Amino acid sequence: YKGITEASITFFTCTRVGQTYVALLSSSIVCYVDEWNRLAALFAVFLALAIAAPILLVWWTRRIGRQLVQKAHLTEKTGSRYGVLYEQFRPKFIWFHGYQISRRLVVLSVFFSLAANGFVNILPLALWLVCFAMLAFHLFCRAYKLMLYNVLETASLGGLLVISTIFASQAGTTFKVLSSIVIMAVVAGVIVSPIVIKHSKSLVRFCRVARRKLSARKKSAAVNGD
């Protein structure tokens, strides 16, 4: 989805180079000429799919949610195949995955449209407002069933907000880049740490069981030897 969305938006986002306009998707694509017009129909379909996908997902998951509220029967096939799209969210926010997908479309649209039209000065502020809105909406909804997932989502969006704040500041470029790398590393560590802890505990339990089995075999061998 991200690849199709980015390709579609950057194809229709043209920037002026000299006397011509070229697509951000590739500088070899000259905009508003016959070849671009022929490709535009194909990329328009891609862009329509990118816009429709989160809308349809929200509609479909809300339909699933109404069935759950009404205690209607959901087939085991539906739950096993599509449950990953809604089971982690609270019933009230069963549609949240569609919203999460649409965030990518919004961020990419804001970034490429402002960058291509020369509004580089307001780009950091615009991205900061988008990140702030996403974080505020998440904190308002707290859509996940598990508190851990809500905390991880807060850490992820909070990291993006801090990075956008740094880039909106008057700090030097080197400081912005290095601090952003550090923040992304810290956020990645926070997100990955529950998985690492979970697997570490599983490994410890496995080692304990293996040690007990080995000890039992040694005792059994000693008894048989006697």
Secondary structure as UniProt FT lines:
FT   HELIX           2..12
FT   STRAND          14..17
FT   TURN            18..19
FT   STRAND          20..23
FT   TURN            24..25
FT   STRAND          26..30
FT   TURN            31..32
FT   HELIX           34..69
FT   TURN            70..71
FT   HELIX           76..82
FT   HELIX           83..85
FT   TURN            86..88
FT   HELIX           91..93
FT   TURN            94..95
FT   HELIX           96..116
FT   TURN            117..118
FT   TURN            120..122
FT   HELIX           123..141
FT   HELIX           147..168
FT   HELIX           173..225
//
